Amino acid sequence: MKDYLSLITKFLFLFLLLDRTTANAQGHSSFKVGVIQSLTGIAAEDGKTVVRALELAKQDLASKGVAVELLIEDDRSSPKDAVTAYRKLRAQGIEIFIAATWDFTTNALMPLVGQDKVVLFNTSTLPESIRFEQAQGHAFTNAMSARSEARPFEAFLRQHSSTAAVIVYANNSWGETQRRIYRQIAESSGVKILSEYSSQGFDENDWKNILPAIKASAPNLVLLLINKNDLEMFLRRASEIGLSSRLFASKNAFDALRVTKQRQLYEELCFTYPLEQLQSHPEFNSRYQSEYGEQPRIYADTSYDALMILQQASLLAQASLKENLAQVELEGLVGPYKFSDRNSFSSGQASLICVENGLAVALRLGASSR
């Protein structure tokens, strides 16, 4: 009887072990991700880039036997719509999110993520402007930090002597984060900040009311930490009144230059953008070009990598995906990823870009390379 009971016990143990192993293998071979991005409105191009890159990552994982289902929702650059999209996806059982395009749409989700104890991964928003603490350890990012984005500005100041500057910035948390960091860099380089002006509206400001005052203060440099539509309007108004100050802009200048019909407005404008980082992925770039008819832009590489990080975490034998993510080490398109409590997976490097003869040129130590 004892031998019989021992045999039954061993059988049950092996059955449960096999069942758990099978369940884990199935969990590794398929998972669902809720994607909340701005697919209409001012940030549609950003949201579209994220989704495109995720689709390419999904294809690559499928070729390795991993089935990923992307459930995509448009937040329309609205915190309210972002929350609605989140709740819709939660009702479908989604526990992994890649969201969102803006800091204010992402921050609207942070308390919900913490409350529901699900994982949210951000690939595009400045980490310094996300309220990670509200997610109670369940939010992650691999987006480039504002400090890393601004690093080319330090090189710009070394190449162009400036003593006095004016800062023009977007009137939102993204603009405020940029304003604070660029001001720190400028002042630590001996540049006096004469004045700061925030935009009056969300986008498409006219700037006529502040440009005469900027010109009258005679700064060597004007920092333009604003959206692409606002940037082009500022450049147009600055040209009209004959503003002679050097101009340095945020990463949004690249997209503005790419679509403008007035390239002469951008001549000699310098800005920060991860151009060389994006150009360092020839195979990925070729696939992206073939699939979508254009070269990948900012957020493509980080978004591709995010899905790979999430899949890698699903392979680890910890208690939860949240805990697994903290153990992930991965070589991605952007470079090596390793989680830290301070920076999450934040990575990447921006280049100093200046416009020469209508083209965006990456500058290195005073030299240039197209």
DRENDO-1510 file (C-alpha; in Angstrom, 1 decimal, always signed):
<recs>
REC; n; res; u; v; w
REC; 1; MET; +0.0; +0.0; +0.0 .
REC; 2; LYS; +2.9; +2.3; +0.9 .
REC; 3; ASP; +4.6; +1.7; -2.5 .
REC; 4; TYR; +1.3; +2.3; -4.2 .
REC; 5; LEU; +0.8; +5.7; -2.5 .
REC; 6; SER; +4.4; +6.6; -3.2 .
REC; 7; LEU; +3.9; +5.9; -6.9 .
REC; 8; ILE; +0.7; +8.0; -7.0 .
REC; 9; THR; +2.5; +10.9; -5.3 .
REC; 10; LYS; +5.4; +10.8; -7.7 .
REC; 11; PHE; +3.0; +10.6; -10.7 .
REC; 12; LEU; +1.1; +13.6; -9.4 .
REC; 13; PHE; +4.3; +15.6; -8.9 .
REC; 14; LEU; +5.5; +14.8; -12.4 .
REC; 15; PHE; +2.1; +15.7; -13.8 .
REC; 16; LEU; +2.0; +19.1; -12.0 .
REC; 17; LEU; +5.6; +19.8; -13.1 .
REC; 18; LEU; +4.9; +19.0; -16.7 .
REC; 19; ASP; +1.7; +21.1; -16.6 .
REC; 20; ARG; +3.6; +24.1; -15.2 .
REC; 21; THR; +6.4; +23.7; -17.7 .
REC; 22; THR; +3.9; +23.5; -20.6 .
REC; 23; ALA; +2.1; +26.6; -19.3 .
REC; 24; ASN; +5.4; +28.5; -19.0 .
REC; 25; ALA; +6.4; +27.5; -22.5 .
REC; 26; GLN; +3.0; +28.7; -23.8 .
REC; 27; GLY; +3.4; +32.0; -22.0 .
REC; 28; HIS; +6.8; +32.5; -23.6 .
REC; 29; SER; +5.5; +31.7; -27.1 .
REC; 30; SER; +2.7; +34.2; -27.1 .
REC; 31; PHE; +1.6; +37.4; -25.4 .
REC; 32; LYS; -0.6; +40.4; -25.9 .
REC; 33; VAL; +0.5; +44.0; -25.6 .
REC; 34; GLY; -1.8; +47.0; -25.4 .
REC; 35; VAL; -0.4; +49.9; -27.4 .
REC; 36; ILE; -1.7; +53.4; -26.6 .
REC; 37; GLN; -0.3; +56.1; -28.9 .
REC; 38; SER; -1.3; +59.4; -30.5 .
REC; 39; LEU; -2.3; +58.3; -34.0 .
REC; 40; THR; -4.2; +61.5; -35.0 .
REC; 41; GLY; -3.4; +65.1; -34.3 .
REC; 42; ILE; -0.1; +66.9; -33.8 .
REC; 43; ALA; +1.8; +63.8; -32.5 .
REC; 44; ALA; +0.4; +61.4; -35.1 .
REC; 45; GLU; +3.8; +60.9; -36.7 .
REC; 46; ASP; +5.4; +59.9; -33.4 .
REC; 47; GLY; +2.6; +57.4; -32.7 .
REC; 48; LYS; +2.8; +56.0; -36.2 .
REC; 49; THR; +6.6; +55.5; -35.8 .
REC; 50; VAL; +6.2; +53.6; -32.6 .
REC; 51; VAL; +3.5; +51.3; -34.0 .
REC; 52; ARG; +5.5; +50.7; -37.2 .
REC; 53; ALA; +8.6; +49.7; -35.2 .
REC; 54; LEU; +6.5; +47.4; -33.0 .
REC; 55; GLU; +5.1; +45.7; -36.1 .
REC; 56; LEU; +8.7; +45.0; -37.3 .
REC; 57; ALA; +9.6; +43.6; -33.9 .
REC; 58; LYS; +6.5; +41.5; -33.9 .
REC; 59; GLN; +7.5; +40.0; -37.3 .
REC; 60; ASP; +11.0; +39.2; -36.0 .
REC; 61; LEU; +9.6; +37.5; -32.9 .
REC; 62; ALA; +7.1; +35.5; -35.0 .
REC; 63; SER; +10.1; +34.2; -37.1 .
REC; 64; LYS; +11.4; +32.8; -33.8 .
REC; 65; GLY; +8.1; +31.1; -32.9 .
REC; 66; VAL; +6.9; +33.9; -30.5 .
REC; 67; ALA; +3.4; +35.2; -31.4 .
REC; 68; VAL; +2.7; +38.8; -30.3 .
REC; 69; GLU; -0.7; +40.4; -30.6 .
REC; 70; LEU; -0.7; +44.2; -30.6 .
REC; 71; LEU; -4.0; +45.8; -29.6 .
REC; 72; ILE; -3.6; +49.4; -30.7 .
REC; 73; GLU; -5.6; +52.4; -29.5 .
REC; 74; ASP; -5.4; +56.1; -30.4 .
REC; 75; ASP; -5.3; +58.5; -27.4 .
REC; 76; ARG; -5.7; +61.5; -29.7 .
REC; 77; SER; -3.2; +63.4; -27.6 .
REC; 78; SER; -5.8; +63.6; -24.9 .
REC; 79; PRO; -5.3; +62.4; -21.3 .
REC; 80; LYS; -9.0; +61.5; -21.1 .
REC; 81; ASP; -8.9; +59.4; -24.3 .
REC; 82; ALA; -5.7; +57.7; -23.0 .
REC; 83; VAL; -7.5; +56.6; -19.9 .
REC; 84; THR; -10.5; +55.5; -21.9 .
REC; 85; ALA; -8.1; +53.4; -24.2 .
REC; 86; TYR; -6.4; +52.0; -21.1 .
REC; 87; ARG; -9.7; +50.9; -19.5 .
REC; 88; LYS; -10.9; +49.4; -22.8 .
REC; 89; LEU; -7.7; +47.3; -23.1 .
REC; 90; ARG; -7.9; +46.3; -19.4 .
REC; 91; ALA; -11.4; +45.0; -20.0 .
REC; 92; GLN; -9.9; +42.7; -22.7 .
REC; 93; GLY; -7.4; +41.3; -20.1 .
REC; 94; ILE; -4.3; +43.3; -21.2 .
REC; 95; GLU; -1.6; +43.4; -18.6 .
REC; 96; ILE; +1.3; +44.8; -20.7 .
REC; 97; PHE; +1.2; +48.3; -22.2 .
REC; 98; ILE; +3.4; +50.3; -24.4 .
REC; 99; ALA; +2.2; +53.9; -23.8 .
REC; 100; ALA; +2.0; +56.8; -24.5 .
REC; 101; THR; +3.3; +59.4; -26.9 .
REC; 102; TRP; +3.1; +62.5; -24.6 .
REC; 103; ASP; +4.1; +62.9; -21.0 .
REC; 104; PHE; +0.7; +64.2; -20.0 .
REC; 105; THR; -1.1; +61.2; -21.6 .
REC; 106; THR; +1.4; +58.8; -20.0 .
REC; 107; ASN; +1.1; +60.5; -16.6 .
REC; 108; ALA; -2.7; +60.1; -16.8 .
REC; 109; LEU; -2.1; +56.3; -16.8 .
REC; 110; MET; +0.4; +56.1; -14.0 .
REC; 111; PRO; -2.0; +55.9; -11.0 .
REC; 112; LEU; -4.1; +53.3; -12.9 .
REC; 113; VAL; -1.0; +51.2; -13.6 .
REC; 114; GLY; +0.0; +51.3; -10.0 .
REC; 115; GLN; -3.5; +50.4; -8.8 .
REC; 116; ASP; -3.9; +47.5; -11.3 .
REC; 117; LYS; -0.3; +46.3; -10.9 .
REC; 118; VAL; +0.2; +45.9; -14.6 .
REC; 119; VAL; +3.3; +46.8; -16.6 .
REC; 120; LEU; +3.6; +50.0; -18.7 .
REC; 121; PHE; +6.6; +50.6; -20.9 .
REC; 122; ASN; +7.3; +54.0; -22.5 .
REC; 123; THR; +9.6; +54.4; -25.5 .
REC; 124; SER; +9.3; +58.1; -26.4 .
REC; 125; THR; +8.6; +60.5; -23.5 .
REC; 126; LEU; +11.4; +62.3; -21.6 .
REC; 127; PRO; +11.8; +60.1; -18.4 .
REC; 128; GLU; +12.3; +63.2; -16.3 .
REC; 129; SER; +8.8; +64.3; -17.0 .
REC; 130; ILE; +7.1; +61.0; -16.2 .
REC; 131; ARG; +5.6; +60.5; -12.7 .
REC; 132; PHE; +7.0; +57.0; -12.2 .
REC; 133; GLU; +6.3; +57.1; -8.5 .
REC; 134; GLN; +2.6; +56.9; -9.1 .
REC; 135; ALA; +2.9; +53.6; -10.9 .
REC; 136; GLN; +4.5; +52.0; -7.8 .
REC; 137; GLY; +7.3; +50.3; -9.6 .
REC; 138; HIS; +5.2; +49.1; -12.6 .
REC; 139; ALA; +6.3; +51.7; -15.2 .
REC; 140; PHE; +9.5; +51.4; -17.3 .
REC; 141; THR; +11.1; +53.4; -20.0 .
REC; 142; ASN; +13.9; +53.1; -22.6 .
REC; 143; ALA; +13.4; +56.6; -24.0 .
REC; 144; MET; +16.4; +58.9; -24.1 .
REC; 145; SER; +16.6; +61.2; -21.1 .
REC; 146; ALA; +16.3; +65.0; -21.5 .
REC; 147; ARG; +19.9; +65.3; -20.2 .
REC; 148; SER; +21.1; +63.0; -23.0 .
REC; 149; GLU; +19.1; +64.8; -25.6 .
REC; 150; ALA; +20.6; +68.1; -24.5 .
REC; 151; ARG; +24.2; +66.9; -24.4 .
REC; 152; PRO; +24.9; +68.2; -28.0 .
REC; 153; PHE; +24.1; +71.7; -26.7 .
REC; 154; GLU; +27.2; +71.5; -24.5 .
REC; 155; ALA; +29.3; +70.8; -27.7 .
REC; 156; PHE; +27.5; +73.7; -29.5 .
REC; 157; LEU; +28.5; +76.1; -26.7 .
REC; 158; ARG; +32.1; +75.0; -27.0 .
REC; 159; GLN; +32.1; +75.7; -30.7 .
REC; 160; HIS; +30.1; +79.0; -30.6 .
REC; 161; SER; +30.9; +81.5; -28.0 .
REC; 162; SER; +27.8; +82.8; -26.3 .
REC; 163; THR; +27.4; +85.1; -23.3 .
REC; 164; ALA; +23.7; +85.9; -23.2 .
REC; 165; ALA; +20.7; +83.8; -24.2 .
REC; 166; VAL; +16.9; +83.9; -24.3 .
REC; 167; ILE; +14.9; +80.7; -23.8 .
REC; 168; VAL; +11.6; +80.1; -25.6 .
REC; 169; TYR; +9.8; +76.9; -24.5 .
REC; 170; ALA; +6.5; +75.0; -24.8 .
REC; 171; ASN; +4.0; +75.7; -22.0 .
REC; 172; ASN; +3.7; +72.1; -20.8 .
REC; 173; SER; +5.7; +69.6; -18.7 .
REC; 174; TRP; +7.9; +68.6; -21.7 .
REC; 175; GLY; +8.8; +72.3; -22.3 .
REC; 176; GLU; +9.4; +72.9; -18.6 .
REC; 177; THR; +11.7; +69.9; -18.3 .
REC; 178; GLN; +13.7; +71.1; -21.3 .
REC; 179; ARG; +13.8; +74.7; -20.1 .
REC; 180; ARG; +15.2; +73.6; -16.7 .
REC; 181; ILE; +17.9; +71.4; -18.2 .
REC; 182; TYR; +19.0; +73.7; -21.0 .
REC; 183; ARG; +19.2; +76.6; -18.5 .
REC; 184; GLN; +21.5; +74.5; -16.2 .
REC; 185; ILE; +23.8; +73.7; -19.1 .
REC; 186; ALA; +23.9; +77.3; -20.4 .
REC; 187; GLU; +24.6; +78.8; -16.9 .
REC; 188; SER; +27.3; +76.2; -16.1 .
REC; 189; SER; +29.0; +77.3; -19.4 .
REC; 190; GLY; +28.9; +80.9; -18.3 .
REC; 191; VAL; +25.9; +82.0; -20.4 .
REC; 192; LYS; +23.6; +84.5; -18.8 .
REC; 193; ILE; +19.9; +83.9; -19.3 .
REC; 194; LEU; +18.3; +87.2; -20.1 .
REC; 195; SER; +14.7; +86.1; -20.2 .
REC; 196; GLU; +12.4; +83.1; -20.7 .
REC; 197; TYR; +9.2; +83.0; -22.7 .
REC; 198; SER; +6.6; +80.2; -22.6 .
REC; 199; SER; +4.2; +79.6; -25.5 .
REC; 200; GLN; +0.7; +80.9; -25.0 .
REC; 201; GLY; -1.1; +77.9; -26.6 .
REC; 202; PHE; -0.6; +74.2; -27.2 .
REC; 203; ASP; +0.7; +74.7; -30.7 .
REC; 204; GLU; +0.7; +77.2; -33.6 .
REC; 205; ASN; +1.6; +80.3; -31.7 .
REC; 206; ASP; +2.2; +83.5; -33.6 .
REC; 207; TRP; +5.2; +84.9; -31.6 .
REC; 208; LYS; +4.7; +88.4; -32.8 .
REC; 209; ASN; +4.2; +89.7; -29.3 .
REC; 210; ILE; +7.6; +88.5; -27.9 .
REC; 211; LEU; +10.0; +88.8; -30.8 .
REC; 212; PRO; +10.5; +92.6; -30.7 .
REC; 213; ALA; +11.5; +92.3; -27.0 .
REC; 214; ILE; +13.8; +89.4; -27.7 .
REC; 215; LYS; +15.5; +91.4; -30.5 .
REC; 216; ALA; +15.8; +94.4; -28.3 .
REC; 217; SER; +17.6; +92.4; -25.5 .
REC; 218; ALA; +20.3; +91.5; -28.1 .
REC; 219; PRO; +21.1; +87.9; -27.0 .
REC; 220; ASN; +23.9; +86.0; -28.7 .
REC; 221; LEU; +21.7; +82.9; -28.6 .
REC; 222; VAL; +18.0; +82.0; -28.6 .
REC; 223; LEU; +17.0; +78.5; -27.5 .
REC; 224; LEU; +13.8; +77.2; -29.1 .
REC; 225; LEU; +12.4; +74.3; -27.1 .
REC; 226; ILE; +9.0; +74.2; -28.9 .
REC; 227; ASN; +6.9; +72.0; -31.2 .
REC; 228; LYS; +7.7; +71.8; -34.9 .
REC; 229; ASN; +4.8; +74.0; -36.1 .
REC; 230; ASP; +5.7; +76.6; -33.5 .
REC; 231; LEU; +9.3; +76.4; -34.6 .
REC; 232; GLU; +8.7; +77.2; -38.2 .
REC; 233; MET; +6.4; +80.1; -37.3 .
REC; 234; PHE; +9.1; +81.5; -35.0 .
REC; 235; LEU; +11.7; +81.2; -37.7 .
REC; 236; ARG; +9.5; +83.0; -40.1 .
REC; 237; ARG; +8.7; +85.9; -37.7 .
REC; 238; ALA; +12.4; +86.1; -36.7 .
REC; 239; SER; +13.4; +86.4; -40.4 .
REC; 240; GLU; +10.7; +89.2; -40.9 .
REC; 241; ILE; +12.1; +91.4; -38.1 .
REC; 242; GLY; +15.8; +90.6; -38.9 .
REC; 243; LEU; +16.7; +88.7; -35.7 .
REC; 244; SER; +20.5; +88.1; -35.9 .
REC; 245; SER; +21.0; +85.8; -32.9 .
REC; 246; ARG; +22.2; +82.3; -33.3 .
REC; 247; LEU; +19.5; +79.7; -32.9 .
REC; 248; PHE; +19.5; +76.3; -31.2 .
REC; 249; ALA; +16.4; +74.1; -31.1 .
REC; 250; SER; +15.2; +70.8; -29.6 .
REC; 251; LYS; +14.8; +67.6; -31.5 .
REC; 252; ASN; +11.5; +68.7; -33.1 .
REC; 253; ALA; +13.6; +70.8; -35.6 .
REC; 254; PHE; +14.4; +67.6; -37.5 .
REC; 255; ASP; +10.8; +66.8; -38.4 .
REC; 256; ALA; +10.1; +70.5; -39.1 .
REC; 257; LEU; +13.0; +70.6; -41.5 .
REC; 258; ARG; +12.0; +67.3; -43.1 .
REC; 259; VAL; +8.5; +68.6; -44.1 .
REC; 260; THR; +9.1; +72.3; -44.6 .
REC; 261; LYS; +8.7; +74.1; -48.0 .
REC; 262; GLN; +10.9; +77.0; -46.7 .
REC; 263; ARG; +14.3; +75.4; -46.0 .
REC; 264; GLN; +16.0; +78.8; -46.2 .
REC; 265; LEU; +14.4; +79.6; -42.8 .
REC; 266; TYR; +16.4; +76.8; -41.2 .
REC; 267; GLU; +19.8; +77.7; -42.6 .
REC; 268; GLU; +22.5; +77.6; -39.8 .
REC; 269; LEU; +19.9; +76.5; -37.3 .
REC; 270; CYS; +21.5; +73.9; -34.9 .
REC; 271; PHE; +19.6; +71.3; -32.9 .
REC; 272; THR; +19.8; +68.0; -31.1 .
REC; 273; TYR; +18.6; +64.7; -32.7 .
REC; 274; PRO; +19.7; +61.1; -32.6 .
REC; 275; LEU; +20.6; +61.1; -36.3 .
REC; 276; GLU; +23.8; +59.1; -36.1 .
REC; 277; GLN; +22.2; +56.6; -33.7 .
REC; 278; LEU; +19.3; +56.0; -36.2 .
REC; 279; GLN; +21.8; +55.7; -39.1 .
REC; 280; SER; +23.8; +53.0; -37.3 .
REC; 281; HIS; +21.1; +50.2; -37.9 .
REC; 282; PRO; +21.5; +49.6; -41.7 .
REC; 283; GLU; +19.6; +46.3; -41.7 .
REC; 284; PHE; +16.8; +47.6; -39.7 .
REC; 285; ASN; +16.7; +50.8; -41.7 .
REC; 286; SER; +16.5; +48.8; -44.9 .
REC; 287; ARG; +13.6; +46.8; -43.7 .
REC; 288; TYR; +11.8; +49.9; -42.4 .
REC; 289; GLN; +12.3; +51.6; -45.7 .
REC; 290; SER; +11.1; +48.6; -47.7 .
REC; 291; GLU; +8.0; +48.2; -45.5 .
REC; 292; TYR; +7.0; +51.9; -45.0 .
REC; 293; GLY; +8.7; +53.8; -47.9 .
REC; 294; GLU; +10.8; +56.0; -45.7 .
REC; 295; GLN; +13.7; +55.9; -43.3 .
REC; 296; PRO; +13.0; +55.4; -39.6 .
REC; 297; ARG; +12.8; +58.5; -37.4 .
REC; 298; ILE; +13.2; +59.1; -33.7 .
REC; 299; TYR; +11.5; +56.5; -31.4 .
REC; 300; ALA; +11.7; +53.7; -34.0 .
REC; 301; ASP; +14.7; +52.0; -32.5 .
REC; 302; THR; +13.6; +52.3; -28.9 .
REC; 303; SER; +10.2; +51.0; -29.7 .
REC; 304; TYR; +11.5; +48.0; -31.5 .
REC; 305; ASP; +13.8; +47.3; -28.6 .
REC; 306; ALA; +11.0; +47.7; -26.1 .
REC; 307; LEU; +9.1; +44.7; -27.4 .
REC; 308; MET; +12.3; +42.6; -27.4 .
REC; 309; ILE; +12.9; +43.6; -23.7 .
REC; 310; LEU; +9.4; +42.6; -22.8 .
REC; 311; GLN; +9.8; +39.2; -24.5 .
REC; 312; GLN; +13.1; +38.6; -22.9 .
REC; 313; ALA; +11.6; +39.3; -19.5 .
REC; 314; SER; +8.8; +36.8; -20.2 .
REC; 315; LEU; +11.5; +34.1; -20.4 .
REC; 316; LEU; +12.8; +34.6; -16.9 .
REC; 317; ALA; +11.5; +32.4; -14.1 .
REC; 318; GLN; +10.6; +35.1; -11.5 .
REC; 319; ALA; +7.2; +35.7; -9.9 .
REC; 320; SER; +6.1; +38.5; -12.1 .
REC; 321; LEU; +6.9; +40.4; -15.3 .
REC; 322; LYS; +7.7; +43.5; -13.2 .
REC; 323; GLU; +10.4; +41.5; -11.3 .
REC; 324; ASN; +11.6; +39.9; -14.5 .
REC; 325; LEU; +12.2; +43.3; -16.2 .
REC; 326; ALA; +14.5; +44.3; -13.4 .
REC; 327; GLN; +16.7; +41.3; -14.3 .
REC; 328; VAL; +16.8; +41.8; -18.1 .
REC; 329; GLU; +20.1; +42.5; -19.9 .
REC; 330; LEU; +19.8; +42.8; -23.7 .
REC; 331; GLU; +21.8; +44.1; -26.6 .
REC; 332; GLY; +19.3; +46.1; -28.6 .
REC; 333; LEU; +19.4; +48.4; -31.6 .
REC; 334; VAL; +20.2; +51.4; -29.4 .
REC; 335; GLY; +22.9; +49.4; -27.5 .
REC; 336; PRO; +23.1; +47.4; -24.3 .
REC; 337; TYR; +20.2; +47.6; -21.9 .
REC; 338; LYS; +20.3; +46.9; -18.2 .
REC; 339; PHE; +17.7; +48.0; -15.7 .
REC; 340; SER; +18.6; +50.5; -12.9 .
REC; 341; ASP; +16.3; +52.0; -10.3 .
REC; 342; ARG; +17.5; +55.5; -11.2 .
REC; 343; ASN; +17.2; +55.3; -15.0 .
REC; 344; SER; +15.1; +52.3; -15.8 .
REC; 345; PHE; +16.3; +51.2; -19.3 .
REC; 346; SER; +16.8; +54.8; -20.5 .
REC; 347; SER; +19.4; +54.8; -23.3 .
REC; 348; GLY; +20.5; +56.5; -26.4 .
REC; 349; GLN; +22.7; +59.3; -27.7 .
REC; 350; ALA; +21.8; +62.5; -29.6 .
REC; 351; SER; +24.0; +64.2; -32.2 .
REC; 352; LEU; +24.7; +67.9; -32.8 .
REC; 353; ILE; +22.9; +68.7; -36.0 .
REC; 354; CYS; +23.3; +72.0; -38.0 .
REC; 355; VAL; +21.6; +72.9; -41.2 .
REC; 356; GLU; +24.0; +73.5; -44.1 .
REC; 357; ASN; +22.7; +74.3; -47.6 .
REC; 358; GLY; +19.3; +73.0; -46.5 .
REC; 359; LEU; +20.6; +69.7; -45.3 .
REC; 360; ALA; +20.8; +68.3; -41.7 .
REC; 361; VAL; +24.5; +67.7; -41.0 .
REC; 362; ALA; +25.9; +65.8; -38.0 .
REC; 363; LEU; +28.8; +67.7; -36.5 .
REC; 364; ARG; +31.8; +66.2; -34.7 .
REC; 365; LEU; +34.5; +68.3; -33.0 .
REC; 366; GLY; +34.1; +71.1; -35.4 .
REC; 367; ALA; +34.0; +68.8; -38.5 .
REC; 368; SER; +30.9; +67.7; -40.3 .
REC; 369; SER; +29.8; +64.4; -41.8 .
REC; 370; ARG; +26.8; +63.9; -44.0 .
</recs>
